């Protein structure tokens, strides 16, 4: 893919959180804290993909999935997948909030 990678800003922000380990899962960059993944992002099938853990924003994600089923998928657990292109990247205000939430859910202590 020769066009700019719209997951680059996500990946750069993810790496700035404290105690993050970066790895790779298939073609995706993976980001973990305390051994728990909070972001998978990278190219997939001619487009780009980002996966986030969501709890508070799950209703927003469900609404987006209902409006744009080719771009958003709600997993049966806590994960939400977004698919997008360089021409139509994921809105920065959305991925920024989702990334913050995903990281927070991964560092939270279980009750």
N, C-alpha and C positions, 0 to 999 in steps of 0.2 A: 504494500500500500504506500503510494508516494505522497498522498495528501497528509496534512498534519493530523497527528493522533490526538483525538479529543479526550482520551483518557489520561494524557500526560499531566495536566493540571491536577487531576484527582490523585494520581499516583504520587506526585510531588507533595501534595498536602498530606496524604496518608503517612508519608515517611517522616513528616515533621512532628507527629504526635510522639509523646514520650514512650520509650522502651519498645519500639516497633521493630519486628523482624520482617524482612522482605524475602520472598521466595518466588517460585514459579510453580504453577499447576497447569499442565498442558501448555496452551499458548497464552495463558493469563498470568499477570503479575499477582502475587498474593501477599497480603499484609496481615500480620498477626501481632497480638499483644498477649502476653502471658500464655502463649501457646494456642490462643483462640483467634481464628480468622475473623476479620471484620470487613475486608474488601478483596474482591477479585476483579481485575480490570484488564482489558486488552482487546486485541483483534479477535474476531470470530466470524467465519463465513462471509467475508467481504464487508462486514460491518464491525462495530465495536460493542463490547458488552461490559457492564459493571454490575456487580452483585453486592448488596448491602444487607445488613441485619437491621430490621426495623420493628419497632413496637408502637411508639407514639405516632409515627407517621404512616402506619400501615393503612389507615383509612384513606389518606391522600394517595398512597400507592395503588390501592384498590380502585379508587376513582379514575386514576390515570390508566390503569389496566383496562377498565371498562370502556374508556374513551379511545384508547390507542392499544388494542390487544397485540399488535405486531411489535410494539415498542416496550411494553411493560408486562411482566409476569409476576404473579404472587405465588410463592412457594407454599407447600403445605405446612412448613414450619416458619421460622422467623425470617428467612431469606426472601429478598425481592430482587428481580433481575430487570435491568434496563438495557435496551438495545438501541443503537443510534448510529449516525454516520458523521463524517467530518462536515458535510454540508448542513446537516441538522443535528448538532450535538445536543446532549442532555442539558437542559437549562442549568446554569451555574448555581443559581439560588437554590434549586432543588438538590443537586448532588452535594453541595456544601453542607446543607442541613442534614441530609441523609448520612453523609460520611461522618459528621460529628456524632450523630445518634448511634451509628453502627459501632464506632470506636467506644463510645460511652457504655454501650451494652456489653462489649467484650471485656472492659476493665471492671465492670460492676461486680461487687461481691454477691454471690448467690445467698439467698436468705434461707 
